[in-house]
Amino acid sequence: MEITIYTGGATFSTEQIKTLRNTFHILNQFMVLMWKMGMGKMINFWPAVVGRIMIIQHTGRKSGRTLYAPVNYAIVDGEVYCVAGFGTITDWYRNLMANPNGEIWLPNGKGRVKAIDSSDSLQRLHLIREVLIASGFAARLFGGIDPTRIDDNTLNKITRDYRVIHFIGE
């Protein structure tokens, strides 16, 4: 089985996807630790390069445990959005769809939220582009794309499996 993610047509085997996801899990633990140590603002010191990073606190759909996921995000028209780049196989996405209530940690504070899948929004492509732009180097490094230059048709093709999450304050 092959899955196309991130790049304009590059395919990855199931094993490669698993390795990539495991790598992200390790990096994510480090990011969460940094946030817990009060370094959230420092991590977001240069958004244009490093990217905008927040933490999603959510509940495991099977375990019921409190879990944490660092993600890139964008604020569009005063609302917070992120994308699940691995689509519906993304663990934190599946957890939020099972229990949409959680908390997000932004550089300026924490807040209780409800997660809404907005992947069918008419603004889907615009929202994805904004999150990719807000990701700093990540879109270019992991995706091989420049979200400020890629045309809509190509971006839509590359991100067809991405899920757009809208966080609404409680």
N, C-alpha and C positions, 0 to 999 in steps of 0.2 A: 504494500500500500504506500502511495506517495501523497504528500500533502504540500500544497503550495502556500507559503507564507512569506511575509515581509518583502521579498525582492520581486522585481518585475519578471516573474516567470521561473525563478529558480525553484527546484523541487527538492524536498528533503524526505528521506525515508522515515518510517515510523521510529526507527532506532535513533536517527539523528534528531528528530523532534523530541524524543524522550531525553536525550543527552542535553539538549538546549534547555528544556524545561527544568531538569535537575540542576543545571548551572544557575539558572535564574533563582531557584529555590535557595541555593546557598548564598547568592548575592543579596537576596531579599532578607534573609536573616540578619545579615550585617547591617542593611539599611534600617531595619526595624530597631536594632540595638542602638544605632546612632540616634534615632528619634527618641527612644526611651531615655537616652542620656541627655536629652535636651538640645540636640544639635540639628533639629529640623530646619531652623532658619539658616544655619550655616550650610547645610546641604543645598539649600535653594539660593545660595549667594549670587550666582550668575546664571539666571534662567536661560538666557539666550544661548549659552554654551552647554552648561551642565543639565539644564532642563528643569522643569517644575515637577517636583516629586511630593506626593502626599501618601499618607498611610490610610488604608481602608481597614477598619476593625470590623470583623464580621463573625458569624457563627457557622461552624462546620455543619453541613447538612446531615452528615452521618454521625459524627462524634459529639456534636453539641458544644464543642470547645470554642473558646474565643480564639480567633485567628487574625493574622495581620498580613496585609499585602501592600507593599510599596508600588505605586504606579505613577506614570506621568499623567498630568491632568492639564486642562485648560479652563479658564473662566471665560464664558461666552455670554454676553448680555447679563452679567451678574450671576450666572448659574455655573455650577461645577460639573464638568464632564470628564470622562476618561474612556479609554477603549480597551477591550480585551483582544489583543493581537492574535492570540491562538484560537479565537472564536469560542464556540460553546464547550470546548474541552478544557477551558481555563477553570481551574479549581475555584478561585475566588468568585468568578462570575457565576458558576453553578451554585455556590453557597448563597450568593446574594439573590439569585432567582428563587431559591428555596425559602429563604428568609431575608426579605429586602431591607429589614431594619438593621442599622449599624451606626458606625461613627466614622467620620473622616478627620484626619489630622492634617491641617494646613499650616503653613509657616506662622500664620497669625492666630492660631488656636484650633481647638477641637469642637466638633458639633455633631449632634445626633442627626441622622439622615435616613431617608428612604431611597433605595436604589430603584430606578426605573430603566428598563431596557428601551432605549429610544432608537434602536437600529432601523426601524421603519419610518423614522422621521423624514420629512421632506428636506430637512437640513443635514441629513446624515453625512454626506460628503464634506460639507463645510465644517461640521463638528469634528470629523476625523482629521481633516487637514489642520484645524486649530490645535488639536491635541498633539499631532505629529510635529507641528512647528514648536509647540511648547515643550517638546521632549528634548530640545537642544540637539546634541550630537547623536542621540540614540537612533533617531529615524535614519540618519545617514550611515551610522555604523552598523546597526543590525538590519536595517531595511535596504540600505543602498539607494535610498531615494532622497531627493531634496523636495520637501513638501511645499516649498515656496515656488518651485519651478515646474513640478510635474503637472501635466494636463489632467483635467477631470476624468476623462475616459480611462487613462492608464491608472490613475489613483483608484478609481472605482474597481477596476479589474484586480489590482493588487490587494485591495482591502475588502473584497467581497465577503469574506468570512468574519471580518472584525465585528465585534459587538460594541455598540455605543451605550454607555451607562450615564444616566443623568441622576445627580444626587439632589434631592429636594430636602431642605431643612425641616425638621419636625418641630 
